[in-house]
């Protein structure tokens, strides 16, 4: 056995949880994503999906993906820079830029590679990147690739953000990067105050709207729109894998920023372009979100109902203000155990443990879709209450 294999063979934490019968990952789904899924022939209520708009099995989107495959084939066999740009890529970029109120946009093959490619390309050795300490892993990896000085501030602590900005050289680029909706806790970034500090210290601001688009703002334009600060945000990033029912991502900004990124962002120019099917699916989902505001209203109706139901049942759900509802457990093994018990009761939820959260903040994450019903929420609250009480959590 080589040194590498010898080292990695000692990693056995997954096997330990498998032996206890509470390993919660890579569970196989046998059906399409919806509020109900089938797993090993068993019907389970899906409360672990990021498909907030409930569009992943919409026939219009399926038809758009099929038509694009018929016309363009299954792939582009190259990067956007070279042979991989289709007319539908360009059309989607124009529509996304207009949607979030920016001059131009770039589409990437995944949301993760947007942050991984954009953040390090914007900053250099004499610059600064300042992040909330709970930003998504893609932002963390993106800033790690930069030679800029890395600064962090405590979650949503505006005094500490200002303190970090005061450390920065006035003439340097100071890039603040933040999630609009924090994907584990479900709370919102304080964008109005961040914008004030950005202006005060002549900084730039990039907002990750992965969990905001389709959920917040007029026609689902995101949290930047919800707070009325879109014009003051320099770059708006989003993904297709959640409300837009596909796979991919984008960044939108002014012409100068996008022109620079189009020719320099490594995860854009060296990555194969998004498939025709994924591109067409995202575009059709965007059209549906813009023309069916009642879908967003249904999402908020069921979200508000679920928030009240979980609070009334005695769950600790923190400061969430979104369809992401954290049910705090505060113990890793119990987090895995309650996930397993919930599945046995017919509820699919996701466990959240380090590094996705602090060790004392482990939780199970409930996520709502516009297509969930009150009856499904009632069933979930009843069964999860039973599981949490069985383990003495509530």
C-alpha positions in Angstrom: 0.0 0.0 0.0 1.3 3.4 -0.9 1.6 6.4 1.4 -1.5 8.0 0.0 -3.6 4.9 0.4 -2.2 4.3 3.8 -3.2 7.8 5.0 -6.7 7.7 3.5 -7.5 4.2 4.7 -7.6 5.7 8.2 -10.6 7.8 7.2 -13.5 5.7 8.5 -16.0 8.1 9.9 -18.6 7.2 7.3 -18.1 3.5 8.0 -18.7 4.1 11.7 -22.1 5.7 11.1 -23.0 3.0 8.6 -22.3 0.4 11.3 -24.7 2.2 13.6 -27.4 2.3 10.8 -27.6 6.1 10.7 -25.5 7.0 7.6 -27.7 9.6 5.9 -26.0 10.3 2.5 -26.3 9.1 -1.1 -29.8 7.8 -0.6 -31.1 6.7 -4.0 -34.3 8.2 -5.5 -36.2 6.1 -8.0 -38.5 8.9 -9.3 -38.6 12.5 -10.4 -38.0 15.3 -7.8 -41.4 16.5 -6.4 -43.0 16.8 -3.0 -43.3 13.0 -3.0 -40.5 10.7 -4.2 -40.0 7.0 -4.4 -37.0 5.4 -2.7 -36.6 1.6 -3.0 -40.3 1.4 -3.8 -41.3 3.4 -0.8 -43.1 6.8 -1.1 -41.4 9.5 1.0 -42.3 13.2 1.4 -39.5 15.3 0.1 -38.5 18.1 2.4 -34.8 18.0 1.4 -34.9 19.6 -2.1 -33.9 23.1 -3.1 -36.5 23.2 -5.9 -38.3 26.1 -4.2 -40.5 26.9 -7.2 -41.5 23.2 -7.7 -40.6 23.2 -11.4 -38.3 20.2 -11.7 -41.0 18.1 -13.3 -42.9 20.8 -15.1 -43.8 19.5 -18.6 -43.0 22.8 -20.3 -39.4 22.6 -19.0 -39.0 19.0 -20.0 -40.3 19.8 -23.5 -37.8 22.7 -23.8 -34.9 20.5 -22.8 -36.0 17.8 -25.3 -36.4 20.3 -28.1 -32.9 21.7 -27.4 -31.4 18.3 -27.4 -33.1 17.5 -30.7 -31.8 20.7 -32.3 -28.3 21.0 -30.8 -27.4 17.5 -29.6 -26.4 16.3 -26.1 -23.3 18.5 -25.6 -21.2 21.3 -27.0 -17.8 19.4 -26.9 -15.9 22.5 -25.9 -15.7 25.7 -23.9 -17.7 28.8 -24.4 -14.5 30.6 -25.5 -13.9 28.3 -28.4 -16.6 26.1 -30.1 -19.1 25.8 -27.2 -21.2 29.0 -27.5 -24.8 28.4 -28.8 -27.3 31.1 -29.6 -29.4 29.9 -26.6 -26.5 30.6 -24.2 -26.3 34.2 -25.4 -30.1 34.6 -25.2 -30.2 33.3 -21.7 -27.4 35.6 -20.6 -29.3 38.6 -22.0 -32.5 37.6 -20.2 -30.7 36.9 -16.9 -29.0 40.3 -17.0 -32.3 42.1 -17.6 -33.9 39.9 -14.9 -31.5 41.0 -12.1 -31.1 44.6 -13.5 -27.5 44.4 -14.8 -26.0 45.2 -18.2 -24.6 41.8 -19.0 -24.2 38.2 -17.7 -22.1 35.1 -18.1 -23.5 31.6 -17.8 -21.3 28.8 -16.2 -21.8 25.1 -16.3 -22.3 24.9 -12.5 -23.1 27.4 -9.8 -20.1 26.3 -7.8 -17.7 27.2 -10.6 -19.2 30.7 -10.8 -17.8 31.6 -7.4 -14.7 29.5 -7.9 -13.8 31.4 -11.1 -15.1 34.9 -10.5 -13.9 35.7 -7.0 -10.1 35.1 -7.5 -10.2 36.7 -10.9 -11.4 40.0 -9.4 -8.7 40.4 -6.8 -5.0 40.4 -6.7 -2.1 40.4 -4.2 -2.7 43.9 -2.9 -6.4 43.6 -2.6 -8.9 42.3 0.0 -11.7 39.8 0.1 -14.1 40.2 3.1 -16.7 37.5 3.8 -19.4 36.7 6.3 -18.1 33.6 8.3 -21.1 31.5 7.1 -20.7 31.9 3.4 -21.2 28.9 1.1 -18.3 26.5 0.4 -18.1 27.8 -3.2 -17.3 31.3 -1.9 -14.8 29.9 0.5 -13.0 27.9 -2.2 -13.2 30.9 -4.6 -11.4 33.2 -2.1 -8.8 30.6 -1.3 -7.8 30.7 -4.9 -7.1 34.4 -4.7 -3.8 36.0 -3.6 -5.7 38.8 -1.9 -5.7 39.3 1.8 -8.6 37.2 3.4 -10.8 38.8 6.0 -13.9 37.4 7.7 -16.5 39.0 10.0 -19.0 37.3 12.4 -22.3 36.3 10.8 -24.3 39.4 10.0 -22.3 41.5 12.4 -22.1 44.9 10.8 -19.8 46.4 13.4 -17.3 43.7 12.8 -17.6 44.1 9.0 -16.8 47.8 9.4 -13.9 46.9 11.6 -12.5 44.6 8.9 -13.0 47.3 6.2 -11.1 49.8 8.4 -8.1 47.4 8.1 -7.9 47.7 4.4 -5.7 50.1 2.4 -8.0 52.9 1.0 -6.6 52.6 -2.5 -7.0 48.8 -2.7 -9.9 46.8 -4.1 -12.1 45.6 -1.3 -14.5 42.9 -2.4 -17.3 42.0 0.0 -18.8 38.6 -0.9 -21.9 37.4 0.9 -24.9 35.0 0.4 -28.2 36.7 0.2 -29.9 33.7 1.9 -27.7 31.6 4.1 -28.3 28.1 2.8 -28.2 26.2 6.1 -29.8 28.7 8.6 -32.2 30.3 6.1 -31.7 33.9 7.4 -30.9 36.9 5.2 -27.8 39.0 4.8 -28.3 42.6 6.0 -27.8 43.9 2.5 -29.0 47.5 3.3 -26.4 48.0 5.9 -23.7 46.2 3.9 -24.4 48.6 1.0 -24.0 51.5 3.3 -20.6 50.3 4.5 -19.6 49.4 0.9 -20.2 53.0 -0.1 -18.5 54.5 3.0 -15.3 52.5 2.4 -15.4 52.6 -1.4 -15.7 48.8 -1.6 -17.3 46.5 -4.1 -20.0 44.0 -3.4 -20.8 40.5 -4.8 -24.0 38.8 -3.7 -24.7 35.1 -4.1 -28.4 34.8 -4.9 -28.4 31.0 -5.1 -31.3 30.7 -2.6 -32.8 34.1 -3.3 -33.8 33.9 -7.0 -37.3 32.6 -7.5 -38.1 33.2 -3.8 -37.6 36.9 -3.0 -38.3 40.1 -4.8 -40.6 41.1 -7.7 -41.1 38.1 -9.9 -38.5 36.2 -7.9 -35.6 38.6 -8.8 -33.9 37.9 -5.5 -33.0 39.5 -2.1 -31.2 42.4 -3.8 -34.4 43.3 -5.4 -36.4 42.6 -2.2 -34.3 45.2 -0.3 -34.2 47.6 -3.3 -30.4 47.6 -3.5 -29.7 45.9 -6.9 -28.2 49.0 -8.4 -25.7 49.2 -5.5 -24.5 45.6 -5.8 -21.7 45.2 -8.3 -22.0 41.5 -9.1 -25.1 39.3 -8.6 -24.5 35.5 -8.8 -27.2 32.8 -9.1 -27.6 29.1 -9.8 -29.9 27.1 -12.0 -30.0 24.1 -9.8 -32.6 25.4 -7.4 -35.6 27.6 -8.5 -34.6 27.3 -12.2 -34.9 23.5 -12.3 -31.7 22.8 -14.1 -27.9 22.8 -13.6 -25.5 25.7 -14.1 -25.0 29.2 -12.8 -24.4 32.8 -13.8 -22.9 36.1 -12.8 -24.3 39.5 -13.8 -22.7 42.9 -13.6 -21.8 45.9 -15.8 -20.2 45.5 -19.2 -16.7 46.2 -18.0 -16.7 43.5 -15.4 -18.4 40.8 -17.6 -16.1 41.6 -20.5 -13.1 41.0 -18.2 -14.5 37.8 -16.7 -15.5 36.5 -20.2 -11.9 36.5 -21.2 -10.1 35.6 -17.9 -12.2 33.6 -15.5 -10.6 30.2 -15.6 -13.6 28.1 -14.7 -15.4 29.7 -17.6 -12.9 29.7 -20.4 -11.4 26.3 -19.6 -14.7 24.5 -18.8 -17.0 22.8 -21.2 -20.1 24.8 -21.8 -23.5 24.0 -20.4 -25.5 21.4 -22.3 -28.2 22.5 -24.6 -30.8 20.7 -22.5 -29.7 22.4 -19.2 -29.6 25.8 -20.9 -33.0 25.5 -22.4 -34.5 24.2 -19.2 -33.2 27.1 -17.2 -34.4 29.6 -19.7 -37.9 28.1 -19.8 -38.0 28.1 -15.9 -37.0 31.7 -15.9 -39.9 32.5 -18.3 -42.3 30.6 -16.0 -41.2 32.4 -12.9 -41.6 35.8 -14.5 -45.1 35.0 -15.9 -46.5 33.1 -12.9 -46.2 35.2 -9.8 -48.8 33.1 -8.1 -46.2 30.3 -7.9 -44.0 32.5 -5.7 -47.1 33.5 -3.6 -47.9 29.8 -3.0 -44.3 29.2 -1.9 -44.6 32.0 0.7 -48.1 30.9 1.9 -46.8 27.4 2.6 -43.5 28.7 4.1 -45.3 31.0 6.5 -47.6 28.1 7.5 -44.7 25.8 8.1 -42.7 28.4 10.1 -45.6 28.9 12.5 -46.3 25.2 12.7 -42.7 24.3 13.6 -42.4 27.1 16.1 -45.8 26.2 17.7 -44.6 22.6 18.0 -41.6 23.7 20.1 -38.7 23.4 17.5 -35.8 25.7 17.7 -35.6 27.2 14.2 -33.3 30.2 14.7 -33.7 33.4 12.6 -34.8 31.9 9.4 -36.8 34.2 7.1 -37.0 31.9 4.1 -38.3 28.5 2.9 -35.2 27.0 4.5 -36.2 25.9 8.0 -33.4 24.7 10.3 -34.4 22.4 13.1 -31.5 22.6 15.6 -30.3 19.3 17.1 -26.8 20.5 18.4 -25.3 17.0 18.4 -23.8 15.2 15.4 -24.9 11.7 16.2 -28.4 12.7 17.1 -28.6 14.7 13.9 -27.9 11.6 11.9 -30.2 9.5 14.1 -33.1 11.9 13.7 -32.6 11.9 9.9 -32.8 8.1 9.9 -35.9 8.1 12.2 -37.6 10.7 10.0 -37.0 8.6 6.9 -38.5 5.6 8.6 -41.6 7.8 9.2 -41.7 8.7 5.5 -39.9 12.1 5.7 -36.8 13.0 3.7 -34.7 15.7 5.4 -31.1 16.6 5.2 -28.6 16.6 8.1 -26.2 19.5 8.5 -23.0 18.9 10.4 -19.4 20.4 10.3 -18.0 21.8 8.1 -21.4 23.1 6.9 -22.0 24.5 10.4 -20.3 24.9 13.7 -20.1 21.7 15.9 -22.6 23.1 18.4 -25.0 24.1 15.6 -25.8 20.8 14.0 -29.3 20.7 12.5 -31.7 19.0 10.1 -32.7 21.2 7.2 -36.3 21.3 6.0 -36.9 23.0 2.7 -40.3 24.1 1.2 -41.5 24.0 -2.4 -44.4 26.0 -3.9 -46.0 22.6 -4.6 -46.1 21.4 -0.9 -49.5 21.3 0.7 -50.6 22.1 4.2 -51.5 18.5 4.8 -47.9 17.5 3.9 -46.5 20.1 6.3 -48.8 18.9 9.0 -47.7 15.3 8.5 -44.0 16.3 8.6 -44.4 18.4 11.8 -46.3 15.5 13.5 -43.6 12.9 12.5 -40.6 15.1 13.2 -42.1 16.1 16.6 -42.3 12.3 17.4 -38.7 11.8 16.3 -37.3 14.8 18.2 -39.1 13.8 21.4 -37.9 10.3 21.1 -34.3 11.6 21.2 -35.1 14.2 23.9 -34.3 17.1 21.7 -37.6 18.9 22.3 
